Amino acid sequence: MIQPNELPSANLILRSPAKRAIIVGASSGIGAALARRLAIEGYSLALLARRADRLAALCQEINARAGEIRAIFYVHNVTDYDSVPGLVQEITSTLGGLDLFIYNSGILFPSGLKHFDFEKDRRMTEVNYLGALAWLNPVAAMFQHLKAGQIVGISSVAGERGRVGNPSYNASKAALSCYLESLRNRLTRSGVHVLTVKPGYVLTDMTSGMKNLYFAISAERAAADICKAIRSRKQVIYTASIWWLVMLVVRNIPSIIFRRLSF
Ligand SMILES: NC(=O)c1ccc[n+]([C@@H]2O[C@H](COP(=O)([O-])OP(=O)(O)OC[C@H]3O[C@@H](n4cnc5c(N)ncnc54)[C@H](OP(=O)(O)O)[C@@H]3O)[C@@H](O)[C@H]2O)c1
């Protein structure tokens, strides 16, 4: 694992006037695409996830392209809640401050209609929601104090209704979306921007092997939409944008019909 203190020149470069961002869940898919794009936009990055090999390769790619150290990584499991406050302090100090925080970590276990499994439900809740709280609380407190900063949470269209397919994944994303809305309402008066991202289907490891991926987009396309929304300080976005219309319809289907649908 590359540690910032093993890179003598890293602090100097990372403390340049460029904007600084943390991405939690950056080793693949949307998180890795966001890292590549934000690096091109000039951000200094701290990238976190469990897979050290993926993170090391991504940092190497980003730094080689930039010709300087733009990205460092920390191996982290978001269920290691107690380590988060110390990491926030350590990373912020290494980057020389923090402008943008992205919580992207998420897991989805496929589930059948007669499948009820507390262990899988607990793991999805921990990664998709409790890990988000562990990170977002200290970051929100810091940004509120500074009266500046941007927070992005990667939720899902899955959080908009309780569908038959995967109740606890839906519920974890509903909880995250609701928490992010509260955070936005609390922090907006301090000048802190909170963006909720609701992707539809994105072609990543998470959806690999799944069928009927309507309106599916690449991780790069999702990352481009998210970065545009960060720049224009949008509150909530759907990616692809067609999901705004789809979910407008889905949200308004009466329960008496919705509970008979098979999606
Ligand atoms: N793909 C879609 O269609 C879709 C749709 C709606 C929403 N989303 C959401 O988008 C986000 C990114 O998903 P993706 O599609 O890009 O899938 P992905 O490629 O599987 O990425 C998931 C990321 O979460 C990280 N992660 C998982 N468990 C973790 C843990 N315990 N600790 C730390 N990090 C952890 C993974 O890193 P490690 O495994 O290395 O730890 C990886 O970086 C997720 O929140 C997902 O729910 C995806």
The ligand as an SDF file (V2000), in Angstrom:
LIG
                    3D

 48 52  0  0  0  0  0  0  0  0999 V2000
  -24.1120   -0.1120  -11.3840 N   0  0  0  0  0  0  0  0  0  0  0  0
  -25.3640    0.3070  -11.2710 C   0  0  0  0  0  0  0  0  0  0  0  0
  -26.2420    0.0000  -12.1090 O   0  0  0  0  0  0  0  0  0  0  0  0
  -25.7540    1.1970  -10.1200 C   0  0  0  0  0  0  0  0  0  0  0  0
  -27.0380    1.7430  -10.1180 C   0  0  0  0  0  0  0  0  0  0  0  0
  -27.4400    2.5730   -9.0780 C   0  0  0  0  0  0  0  0  0  0  0  0
  -26.5490    2.8550   -8.0670 C   0  0  0  0  0  0  0  0  0  0  0  0
  -25.3010    2.3070   -8.0600 N   0  0  0  0  0  0  0  0  0  0  0  0
  -24.4070    2.6290   -6.9490 C   0  0  0  0  0  0  0  0  0  0  0  0
  -23.1980    3.1640   -7.4560 O   0  0  0  0  0  0  0  0  0  0  0  0
  -22.1480    2.9110   -6.5070 C   0  0  0  0  0  0  0  0  0  0  0  0
  -20.9370    2.3490   -7.2600 C   0  0  0  0  0  0  0  0  0  0  0  0
  -21.2650    1.0740   -7.7700 O   0  0  0  0  0  0  0  0  0  0  0  0
  -20.6530    0.5010   -9.1340 P   0  0  0  0  0  0  0  0  0  0  0  0
  -21.7900    0.2100  -10.0160 O   0  0  0  0  0  0  0  0  0  0  0  0
  -19.5660    1.3790   -9.6280 O   0  0  0  0  0  0  0  0  0  0  0  0
  -20.1150   -0.9270   -8.6400 O   0  0  0  0  0  0  0  0  0  0  0  0
  -18.6620   -1.4700   -8.2900 P   0  0  0  0  0  0  0  0  0  0  0  0
  -17.7660   -1.3640   -9.4540 O   0  0  0  0  0  0  0  0  0  0  0  0
  -18.8950   -2.8050   -7.6920 O   0  0  0  0  0  0  0  0  0  0  0  0
  -18.1100   -0.4450   -7.1830 O   0  0  0  0  0  0  0  0  0  0  0  0
  -18.4310   -0.5510   -5.8320 C   0  0  0  0  0  0  0  0  0  0  0  0
  -17.3770    0.1910   -5.0230 C   0  0  0  0  0  0  0  0  0  0  0  0
  -17.7290    0.0630   -3.6360 O   0  0  0  0  0  0  0  0  0  0  0  0
  -16.5830   -0.3670   -2.9180 C   0  0  0  0  0  0  0  0  0  0  0  0
  -16.9390   -1.1250   -1.7290 N   0  0  0  0  0  0  0  0  0  0  0  0
  -17.7550   -2.2090   -1.6370 C   0  0  0  0  0  0  0  0  0  0  0  0
  -17.7420   -2.6930   -0.3790 N   0  0  0  0  0  0  0  0  0  0  0  0
  -16.9020   -1.8880    0.3350 C   0  0  0  0  0  0  0  0  0  0  0  0
  -16.4470   -1.8800    1.6780 C   0  0  0  0  0  0  0  0  0  0  0  0
  -16.8760   -2.8050    2.5640 N   0  0  0  0  0  0  0  0  0  0  0  0
  -15.5670   -0.9240    2.0680 N   0  0  0  0  0  0  0  0  0  0  0  0
  -15.1260    0.0000    1.1770 C   0  0  0  0  0  0  0  0  0  0  0  0
  -15.5260    0.0600   -0.0960 N   0  0  0  0  0  0  0  0  0  0  0  0
  -16.3900   -0.8870   -0.5270 C   0  0  0  0  0  0  0  0  0  0  0  0
  -15.8290   -1.2400   -3.9140 C   0  0  0  0  0  0  0  0  0  0  0  0
  -14.4650   -1.3400   -3.5360 O   0  0  0  0  0  0  0  0  0  0  0  0
  -13.7560   -2.6490   -2.8970 P   0  0  0  0  0  0  0  0  0  0  0  0
  -14.5440   -3.8400   -3.3270 O   0  0  0  0  0  0  0  0  0  0  0  0
  -12.3730   -2.5970   -3.4390 O   0  0  0  0  0  0  0  0  0  0  0  0
  -13.8080   -2.4060   -1.4210 O   0  0  0  0  0  0  0  0  0  0  0  0
  -15.9790   -0.4220   -5.1960 C   0  0  0  0  0  0  0  0  0  0  0  0
  -15.0010    0.5710   -5.2500 O   0  0  0  0  0  0  0  0  0  0  0  0
  -22.7330    1.9700   -5.4630 C   0  0  0  0  0  0  0  0  0  0  0  0
  -23.0930    2.7050   -4.3130 O   0  0  0  0  0  0  0  0  0  0  0  0
  -23.9820    1.4310   -6.1370 C   0  0  0  0  0  0  0  0  0  0  0  0
  -24.9680    1.0400   -5.1980 O   0  0  0  0  0  0  0  0  0  0  0  0
  -24.8780    1.4930   -9.0790 C   0  0  0  0  0  0  0  0  0  0  0  0
  1  2  1  0
  2  3  2  0
  2  4  1  0
  4  5  1  0
  4 48  2  0
  5  6  2  0
  6  7  1  0
  7  8  2  0
  8  9  1  0
  8 48  1  0
  9 10  1  0
  9 46  1  0
 10 11  1  0
 11 12  1  0
 11 44  1  0
 12 13  1  0
 13 14  1  0
 14 15  2  0
 14 16  1  0
 14 17  1  0
 17 18  1  0
 18 19  2  0
 18 20  1  0
 18 21  1  0
 21 22  1  0
 22 23  1  0
 23 24  1  0
 23 42  1  0
 24 25  1  0
 25 26  1  0
 25 36  1  0
 26 27  1  0
 26 35  1  0
 27 28  2  0
 28 29  1  0
 29 30  1  0
 29 35  2  0
 30 31  1  0
 30 32  2  0
 32 33  1  0
 33 34  2  0
 34 35  1  0
 36 37  1  0
 36 42  1  0
 37 38  1  0
 38 39  2  0
 38 40  1  0
 38 41  1  0
 42 43  1  0
 44 45  1  0
 44 46  1  0
 46 47  1  0
M  CHG  2   8   1  16  -1
M  END
$$$$
